[in-house]
Amino acid sequence: MGENMKKIVFGLLFLLIMGCSETQPTLESPCKGVTCSGHGSCVAVDETPTCSCESGYLVNGLSCYLDCTSIPNSVPNIYNDACLCPENYKTVLSNNELIACTYGEDCKDGYIFRNGKCELECEDQFAHANESNNECICDDGYIPIGGNCIIDCHHIPFSNPATDNLSCQCDAGYKKVGDNCILDCNDANNVEPDSSNTECVCKDGYFETNTSGVCVDPCKDVECMNNEECNPLDFQSYLCECIPNRTLSSSYELALTNSEFEKGNLKMAFSGTLYGVVWQQLDDSGLWNIYMTLVDQNRNVVKAPFIINQNANSGHKTNPDITTDGNNFFVVWEDRRNDALDGDNMNYDVYFARVSPAGSVLSETMVTTETGAGVYGDSIRPRAYWNSETSSYNVFWIERKISTEESALYVRKYNANGESAIQPTAITIENNQRNFNLTIDDDGNYGMVWEERHPRIGFNAIYFEKIDSIGTVLVTPKLLSFMPADYLSPSIAWDGDNFGIFYTMWGSDGYFTLMNKEGDKLFEDKYIESIFYGDGQNNERLLWNGVQYTLFIYSGEFYIKNFHPLQENLMAGGISRITNLASTIAKEYSFGDIVVHPSGYYSFAWIDRKYGSSNVFFNNSACY
């Protein structure tokens, strides 16, 4: 091998050796971090750390602690720099230095050796000697009661010491919630403790019913109109009010028709989402037919006016009425398509049609027949009502004899599909009944009021009767009016407890009274100030809005008056005009209809006659 080659090999070996030495690990000392408590030094024996302690200290593992073995029973203090006696040992000193620790001492009666001294012995386990060692006092958290130390529960109202005297327990009728004792109210009844924590009261938004201790939310199943929220008033009353940043307005009038044809006898119903408006309209053929339109809560026309009745060119169709089951609408009317049957060209029958929310006519049916109630002659002034208790429609009307003009009130019941449930049934005796109105109570029974021409004195009187859905008379007819005069336009509403009844005296004023379910008059009729009542056109309507009565009045224009049934002076509060006209001179009104919502807001429709033509208008007070 040449010299150069030797130098290369030697260099490579040197680099290899140097590289290996740099990668070998550095071994740490076994004594690293061992301080021997600061009183010794660490040495490694076979790579195991061991403490070599200073004189006067003993080794304990890797620690050095003070050697107190020369002082009997003594131990090092926590600082490891002096010896002291354990608890309950007596200190023995010499020249102020500890020389021994002895246990126990002969204490006089009533004392025990404790904490290195004779201490007053306390019988109560929750007591100890005071600083002067001459009296037993209660431990912290305990108070003396009846010679004993009882745990102090004053910081937790409505609590008392537990039987083991180690903790506080809640009084009877209270429960522990966190660190407090809360009155134990039945959550299922929607009650909670009051501010004093001594009585169960209804939760916020809930009200106690007639059944004590049970609270309900009157807004639970309420669906207010757009931009409204439900605010409860009592267990069965509430108001739908505008949500923040919305304002109640009723200044807008929506025209539902053009003014080409004459119109009359308008009625309206609200399904919860849609208003159904019906009226009679004179067509090119010279016949009256029944028309309808649908409007939503935001004053949008959902279905333009359409004709309901079939056979539009056969006899007049007049005096419509409308109700709803919350989905479909149910429309009734007088119909003269069968004039030829009795040859007098004045044969009125009652028909109905069901209409869907989309405006489709689902069925059309004749309510009266020539072999049934129609043998009297004419079936007129129909009224329709949806009975949610029996899930059925009821149709009411007046049956009138042509020869004598005597009449009686009749009813017929239909199921939700428009199928007959009973035959026409008389609900009054034959006399001379005229304008009538009705409402339904919370049992599904009807309260009815009507005008009746008294045969002996020749005046109109007002009567009340109560029937069920198949025409069974529950309260026989009762005379309401109180003096010989013509009483007119009776109207009735159910307020949740009683029937409110309003009627007028010809050319004079209005009167209001209450009848209970049994047909008892609760007070003598109260006078309501005049607003041109008494023209005999049934131009007033009484409604209940969940809080108070609303009286809807037509007297050239539309008015409303709100009052509570127990209000002593029904003249108080005045009457408000609700039509908003640009000009009243050129307009003449025909009576319309109104829906009053639980909030007290109202929606109404009416017919405006102007220069021989007429138009249907709609308005509602709502939150915009």
C-alpha positions in Angstrom: 0.0 0.0 0.0 1.4 3.4 -1.0 1.9 6.3 1.4 -0.9 8.2 -0.1 -3.3 5.4 0.3 -2.3 5.0 4.0 -3.0 8.7 4.6 -6.5 8.3 3.1 -7.4 5.2 5.1 -6.0 6.8 8.3 -8.1 10.0 7.6 -11.3 8.0 7.2 -10.7 6.0 10.4 -10.1 9.3 12.3 -13.3 10.8 11.0 -15.2 7.6 11.8 -13.9 7.6 15.3 -14.7 11.3 15.8 -18.2 10.9 14.5 -18.9 8.0 16.8 -17.6 9.9 19.8 -20.0 12.8 19.1 -23.1 10.6 19.0 -22.5 8.8 22.3 -25.0 9.8 25.1 -23.8 11.9 28.1 -24.6 10.0 31.4 -26.3 12.2 34.1 -25.3 11.9 37.8 -27.7 9.8 39.9 -27.6 12.5 42.6 -28.9 15.2 40.2 -31.7 17.2 42.0 -31.3 15.3 45.4 -31.0 18.0 48.2 -31.2 15.7 51.2 -33.5 18.4 52.8 -30.6 20.7 52.9 -29.0 18.8 55.8 -26.8 16.3 54.0 -25.1 15.4 50.8 -25.9 12.9 48.1 -23.5 10.2 47.1 -23.9 7.6 44.4 -23.4 4.0 45.4 -23.6 1.6 42.5 -25.3 4.4 40.6 -28.0 4.7 43.4 -28.3 8.1 45.2 -27.9 8.0 49.0 -28.0 10.8 51.5 -25.2 11.3 54.0 -26.9 13.5 56.7 -25.2 16.1 58.9 -24.6 15.4 62.6 -27.9 15.6 64.5 -30.0 14.5 61.5 -31.2 11.0 60.5 -31.6 9.7 57.0 -35.1 8.8 55.7 -34.9 7.8 52.1 -33.5 10.8 50.3 -34.3 13.2 53.1 -32.5 14.2 56.3 -34.8 14.9 59.3 -33.9 16.3 62.8 -32.9 13.6 65.3 -35.4 14.0 68.2 -34.8 10.5 69.6 -33.0 12.0 72.6 -36.2 13.8 73.7 -38.8 11.1 74.5 -42.0 11.2 72.4 -40.9 14.3 70.5 -41.1 14.9 66.8 -39.5 17.4 64.4 -41.6 20.5 63.7 -42.8 21.2 60.1 -39.7 23.3 59.5 -37.4 20.4 60.5 -35.4 22.7 62.7 -36.7 22.0 66.2 -38.3 19.2 68.2 -41.8 19.5 69.7 -44.4 17.5 71.5 -47.4 15.9 69.6 -51.0 16.9 70.2 -52.3 15.9 73.7 -48.7 15.5 75.0 -47.4 17.6 77.8 -44.2 19.6 77.3 -41.4 19.2 79.9 -38.9 22.0 79.9 -35.5 22.5 81.5 -33.9 25.9 81.3 -36.5 26.7 78.7 -35.5 23.8 76.6 -37.6 20.7 75.7 -36.3 17.7 77.5 -39.3 15.3 77.3 -42.9 14.9 76.1 -45.2 13.1 78.6 -48.8 12.0 77.9 -51.6 12.8 80.3 -51.9 14.6 83.5 -54.0 14.2 86.6 -56.8 16.8 85.9 -59.4 17.7 88.5 -63.0 16.6 88.0 -64.7 18.1 85.0 -61.5 18.6 83.1 -59.6 16.4 80.7 -56.0 16.5 79.4 -56.2 17.8 75.8 -53.8 19.8 73.7 -51.1 19.5 76.3 -53.2 20.9 79.1 -56.1 20.2 81.4 -59.2 21.5 79.5 -62.8 21.9 80.7 -64.7 18.8 79.6 -67.9 19.6 77.6 -70.6 16.9 77.4 -72.1 18.2 74.1 -70.1 16.9 71.2 -70.6 20.1 69.4 -69.1 22.3 72.2 -65.7 23.3 73.4 -64.0 25.2 76.2 -63.7 29.0 75.8 -60.3 30.7 75.9 -60.4 31.2 79.7 -61.1 27.5 80.0 -64.1 28.1 82.4 -67.1 27.7 80.2 -68.3 25.5 77.4 -69.4 27.3 74.2 -70.8 25.9 70.9 -68.5 25.1 68.0 -68.5 27.4 65.0 -71.7 26.9 63.0 -73.7 25.8 66.1 -75.9 27.8 68.4 -77.1 27.1 72.0 -80.8 26.0 72.1 -82.4 24.5 75.2 -79.0 23.7 76.7 -77.7 22.0 73.6 -75.6 23.0 70.7 -77.7 22.9 67.5 -76.5 23.4 64.0 -77.2 27.0 63.0 -79.7 26.9 60.0 -80.7 30.6 60.1 -78.8 31.3 57.0 -81.2 28.9 55.1 -84.8 30.2 55.6 -87.4 27.5 56.0 -84.9 24.9 57.2 -84.2 23.1 60.5 -81.4 20.8 61.8 -81.3 17.3 60.5 -81.7 14.4 63.1 -77.9 13.9 63.1 -77.4 17.6 63.9 -74.7 17.6 61.2 -76.6 19.4 58.4 -79.7 21.5 57.7 -82.9 20.0 56.2 -85.8 21.8 54.6 -89.1 22.3 56.6 -92.1 20.1 55.7 -93.5 21.3 52.3 -90.2 22.7 51.2 -87.5 21.2 48.9 -83.8 21.7 48.6 -82.8 23.7 45.5 -79.1 24.4 45.5 -78.3 25.9 48.9 -81.9 27.1 49.5 -85.2 25.7 50.7 -88.0 26.4 48.2 -91.7 25.9 48.7 -92.5 22.6 47.0 -95.2 23.6 44.5 -96.8 21.2 42.0 -95.1 21.9 38.7 -97.8 20.0 36.9 -100.3 22.7 38.0 -98.0 25.5 36.6 -97.5 27.0 40.1 -94.4 28.4 41.8 -93.5 30.0 45.2 -94.4 33.7 45.6 -91.9 36.3 46.5 -92.2 35.5 50.2 -91.7 31.8 49.5 -94.8 31.0 51.7 -97.5 30.5 49.1 -97.8 28.7 45.7 -99.0 31.1 43.0 -99.4 30.8 39.2 -96.3 31.2 37.2 -95.9 34.3 35.1 -98.4 34.2 32.2 -100.6 31.6 34.0 -103.8 32.2 35.8 -105.7 30.2 38.4 -108.9 28.6 37.2 -112.1 28.0 39.1 -110.4 24.8 40.3 -108.2 25.9 43.1 -104.5 25.3 42.7 -104.6 24.7 38.9 -103.1 27.4 36.7 -103.6 27.6 32.9 -102.1 29.7 30.1 -105.0 31.3 28.2 -102.7 31.9 25.3 -101.6 28.3 25.0 -103.7 27.5 21.9 -104.3 31.0 20.7 -103.2 32.0 17.2 -103.2 35.7 16.9 -103.3 37.5 13.6 -100.2 38.6 11.7 -97.7 40.8 13.7 -99.6 40.2 16.9 -98.7 38.5 20.2 -101.0 37.0 22.9 -101.1 38.7 26.3 -103.1 36.9 29.0 -105.6 38.9 31.1 -107.1 36.1 33.3 -107.5 32.3 33.1 -109.9 32.5 30.2 -109.3 36.0 28.7 -106.4 37.4 26.6 -105.6 40.1 24.2 -103.8 39.8 20.9 -101.7 43.0 20.7 -99.2 44.4 18.2 -95.6 43.1 18.5 -92.9 45.8 19.1 -92.4 48.1 16.1 -95.9 47.4 14.7 -98.8 49.8 14.9 -102.5 49.2 14.9 -104.1 50.7 11.9 -107.5 50.7 10.2 -107.2 53.6 7.8 -107.2 51.5 4.6 -110.2 50.5 2.6 -110.0 47.7 0.1 -112.5 47.6 -2.8 -113.4 43.9 -3.4 -115.7 44.5 -6.4 -116.4 47.0 -9.2 -119.5 49.1 -9.1 -121.2 47.7 -12.2 -124.0 45.8 -10.5 -126.3 46.5 -7.6 -125.4 44.5 -4.4 -126.9 44.0 -1.0 -127.2 42.0 2.2 -123.5 41.4 2.9 -122.3 38.9 5.5 -118.7 37.8 6.6 -117.0 35.0 8.5 -113.3 34.4 9.5 -111.7 30.9 9.4 -108.6 31.9 11.3 -106.7 32.7 8.2 -109.2 33.8 5.6 -112.2 36.1 5.5 -115.2 34.8 3.5 -117.4 37.7 2.3 -120.8 36.9 0.7 -123.5 39.1 -0.8 -126.4 39.1 -3.2 -125.7 40.7 -6.6 -128.1 41.7 -9.4 -126.8 40.4 -12.8 -127.6 41.3 -16.4 -130.4 38.7 -16.4 -132.2 40.8 -13.8 -131.9 38.1 -11.1 -130.2 38.3 -7.8 -127.4 35.7 -7.3 -125.0 34.9 -4.4 -121.4 36.0 -4.8 -118.4 35.4 -2.6 -114.8 36.5 -2.3 -111.9 35.5 0.0 -109.5 37.9 1.6 -106.4 37.1 3.8 -105.3 38.9 7.0 -103.0 41.2 5.1 -105.9 42.5 2.9 -104.9 40.5 -0.1 -107.7 39.1 -2.3 -107.1 35.3 -2.4 -110.1 34.6 -4.7 -111.8 37.2 -6.8 -115.6 37.4 -6.6 -117.3 34.3 -7.9 -120.9 33.1 -8.0 -121.8 30.3 -5.5 -125.3 29.1 -6.5 -126.0 26.8 -9.4 -128.8 27.6 -11.9 -128.0 31.3 -11.8 -130.8 32.1 -14.3 -133.6 30.5 -12.4 -135.2 32.7 -9.7 -133.8 35.2 -7.2 -131.2 34.2 -4.6 -131.1 36.6 -1.7 -130.3 37.1 2.0 -127.1 35.0 2.3 -125.4 34.1 5.6 -122.0 32.4 6.1 -120.1 30.4 8.8 -116.9 28.4 8.8 -115.5 25.3 10.5 -112.0 26.8 10.5 -111.3 25.4 7.1 -114.3 25.3 4.7 -117.0 27.9 4.5 -120.7 27.2 4.7 -123.1 29.6 2.9 -126.9 29.6 3.1 -129.4 31.7 1.2 -133.1 32.2 0.2 -133.7 30.7 -3.2 -136.7 31.1 -5.6 -135.7 28.7 -8.3 -138.7 26.5 -7.4 -141.3 29.3 -7.9 -143.3 27.2 -10.3 -144.0 24.5 -7.7 -146.8 26.4 -6.0 -147.8 28.7 -8.8 -147.6 31.9 -6.8 -144.2 32.9 -8.1 -143.1 33.6 -4.5 -141.8 30.3 -3.3 -138.7 30.7 -1.1 -136.6 27.7 -0.2 -133.3 27.6 1.7 -130.2 26.3 0.0 -126.6 25.9 1.2 -123.2 25.4 -0.4 -119.8 24.5 1.1 -116.8 26.4 -0.2 -113.2 25.4 0.1 -110.3 27.8 1.2 -109.4 27.9 -2.5 -112.9 29.1 -3.5 -114.2 25.8 -4.9 -117.9 25.1 -4.4 -117.9 21.6 -2.9 -121.6 21.0 -2.8 -125.0 22.6 -3.1 -128.0 21.3 -1.3 -131.6 22.3 -0.7 -132.3 22.6 3.1 -136.1 22.8 2.9 -138.5 20.7 0.9 -142.2 21.0 -0.2 -143.0 17.8 1.6 -141.2 18.9 4.8 -141.2 22.3 6.4 -141.9 23.9 3.0 -145.6 23.0 3.3 -145.9 26.3 5.3 -145.1 28.3 2.2 -141.9 30.3 2.4 -138.5 29.5 4.1 -136.8 32.8 4.7 -134.0 34.7 6.6 -131.6 31.7 6.9 -128.8 31.7 9.4 -125.8 29.3 9.5 -123.7 28.3 12.5 -120.8 25.9 12.9 -121.0 24.0 16.2 -117.5 22.9 17.2 -118.9 20.9 20.2 -120.9 18.6 17.9 -118.7 19.1 14.7 -121.7 20.0 12.7 -123.5 22.8 10.9 -126.9 24.1 11.9 -129.1 26.0 9.5 -131.9 28.1 11.1 -134.7 29.9 9.2 -138.2 31.2 9.5 -141.1 29.2 8.0 -144.0 31.4 7.0 -147.5 30.5 5.9 -148.5 32.5 2.8 -152.2 32.6 3.7 -151.9 33.9 7.3 -148.3 35.1 7.5 -148.0 33.1 10.7 -144.5 31.7 11.1 -142.2 29.6 13.3 -138.5 29.1 13.7 -136.9 25.9 12.3 -133.5 24.2 12.4 -131.8 21.5 10.5 -128.4 19.8 11.3 -125.7 18.8 8.8 -122.4 17.1 9.4 -119.1 18.6 8.3 -119.4 17.1 4.8 -122.8 18.7 4.3 -124.8 15.5 4.9 -128.2 15.8 6.6 -128.2 14.7 10.2 -131.9 15.6 11.1 -135.0 16.6 9.2 -136.3 20.2 9.5 -137.4 20.6 13.1 -139.7 23.4 14.6 -138.1 25.1 17.6 -140.9 27.6 18.3 -144.7 27.4 18.2 -146.4 28.9 15.2 -147.0 32.6 15.7 -145.5 35.6 14.0 -141.7 35.4 14.4 -139.5 37.9 12.5 -135.9 39.0 12.8 -133.9 36.5 14.9 -130.3 36.0 15.9 -128.4 33.3 17.8 -125.1 32.4 19.4 -123.6 29.2 20.9 -122.5 28.6 24.5 -119.5 26.4 25.7 -121.7 23.3 25.8 -122.7 23.5 22.2 -126.2 24.8 22.9 -127.8 27.8 21.2 -129.3 30.9 22.7 -131.8 32.6 20.4 -133.6 35.9 20.4 -136.3 37.1 18.0 -139.0 39.6 17.3 -142.5 38.3 17.7 -145.7 40.2 16.9 -147.9 40.0 19.9 -151.4 38.9 18.7 -153.4 40.8 21.3 -151.6 44.1 21.7 -150.2 44.4 18.2 -146.6 45.2 19.2 -143.3 43.6 18.5 -141.9 41.8 21.6 -138.4 40.3 22.1 -138.2 36.6 23.2 -135.3 34.3 24.3 -135.1 30.6 23.9 -132.3 28.0 24.4 -132.1 24.8 22.3 -129.5 22.0 21.5 -128.1 21.2 18.1 -131.0 19.0 17.1 -133.7 21.5 18.1 -134.6 20.2 21.6 -135.9 23.1 23.6 -133.8 23.5 26.8 -135.3 26.8 28.0 -138.8 27.6 26.9 -139.4 31.0 25.2 -139.2 33.9 27.7 -140.4 37.5 27.1 -137.7 40.1 27.6 -139.2 43.4 26.6 -141.0 45.2 29.4 -143.6 47.6 28.1 -146.1 47.9 25.2 -144.0 49.2 22.4 -142.3 47.9 19.2 -139.0 46.2 20.1 -136.7 45.4 17.3 -133.3 44.1 16.0 -132.4 41.7 18.8 -128.8 40.5 18.9 -127.1 38.0 21.3 -123.5 36.9 22.2 -122.0 34.4 24.7 -119.4 35.8 27.0 -118.2 32.6 28.6 -120.6 32.7 31.5 -123.8 34.3 30.3 -125.8 35.4 27.2 -125.6 39.1 26.5 -128.7 40.4 24.7 -129.2 43.8 23.0 -132.3 45.1 21.4 -133.9 48.4 20.5 -137.2 50.2 20.9 -138.7 51.8 17.7 -137.4 55.3 17.2 -135.7 55.3 20.6 -132.8 53.7 22.4 -131.1 50.4 23.0 -131.2 48.1 25.9 -128.9 45.4 27.3 -129.4 42.5 29.7 -127.7 39.3 30.7 -129.3 35.8 30.8 -127.6 32.8 32.4 -127.6 29.3 31.0 -130.8 28.5 32.8 -132.5 31.4 31.2 -132.7 33.6 34.3 -132.4 37.3 33.8 -129.5 38.6 35.9 -130.6 42.3 36.0 -133.2 44.6 34.6 -132.4 45.8 31.1 -129.8 48.7 31.1 -130.2 51.7 28.8 -127.6 52.4 26.2 -127.5 55.9 24.6 -129.2 56.4 21.3 -127.4 56.4 18.0 -130.5 56.4 15.8 -131.6 52.9 16.8 -134.9 51.4 15.9 -135.5 51.4 12.2 -136.4 47.8 12.2 -133.7 46.7 9.8 -131.7 44.6 12.2 -128.8 47.1 11.9 -127.1 46.3 15.2 -125.0 43.3 16.1 -123.6 42.3 19.6 -120.3 40.5 19.8 -117.9 39.3 22.6 -114.2 39.9 22.0 -112.9 37.9 25.0 -112.7 40.9 27.3 -115.8 43.0 26.7 -118.9 43.4 24.5 -118.6 45.2 21.1 -121.8 46.6 19.7 -121.6 47.1 16.0 -124.1 49.7 14.7 -125.2 51.0 11.3 -126.8 54.4 11.2 -125.8 56.0 7.9 -122.2 55.1 8.8 -120.6 52.4 10.9 -120.0 52.7 14.6 -118.8 50.5 17.5 -119.3 50.8 21.2 -117.3 48.7 23.7 -118.6 48.0 27.2 -118.3 45.4 30.0 -121.5 43.6 31.0 -121.1 44.6 34.7 -120.5 48.3 33.8 -123.1 50.2 35.7 -123.6 53.0 33.2 -123.5 51.6 29.7 -123.5 55.2 28.3 -120.0 55.6 29.6 -117.2 55.3 27.0 -119.2 56.7 24.0 -119.5 55.4 20.5 -116.8 55.5 17.8 -117.3 55.9 14.1 -115.1 53.3 12.3 -115.7 54.2 8.7 -112.9 56.4 7.2 -114.5 58.3 4.3 -112.8 60.8 2.0 -116.3 62.2 1.4 -119.6 61.3 3.1 -121.8 63.5 0.9 -121.9 61.3 -2.2 -122.0 57.9 -0.4 -124.8 56.0 1.0 -124.2 52.8 3.0 -125.9 49.5 3.1 -125.5 47.5 6.3 -122.3 45.3 6.3 -120.9 42.8 8.7 -118.1 42.6 11.3 -115.7 40.1 12.9 -114.3 41.1 16.3 -111.0 39.3 17.2 -109.9 38.4 20.7 -107.7 41.5 20.8 -110.7 43.7 20.3 -109.5 44.5 16.8 -112.2 44.3 14.2 -112.6 43.5 10.5 -115.6 44.5 8.6 -117.0 44.6 5.1 -119.8 46.7 3.7 -121.5 47.8 0.5 -121.1 51.4 -0.6 -123.9 52.7 -2.8 -123.0 55.7 -5.0 -125.0 57.2 -7.9 -127.1 54.1 -8.4 -124.3 51.6 -8.4 -122.6 49.8 -5.5 -119.3 48.3 -4.5 -118.1 45.9 -1.7 -115.4 47.2 0.6 -113.3 45.5 3.2 -111.3 47.0 6.1 -109.6 45.5 9.2 -107.8 47.0 12.1 -104.5 45.1 12.2 -100.8 45.6 13.1 -98.8 47.0 10.3 
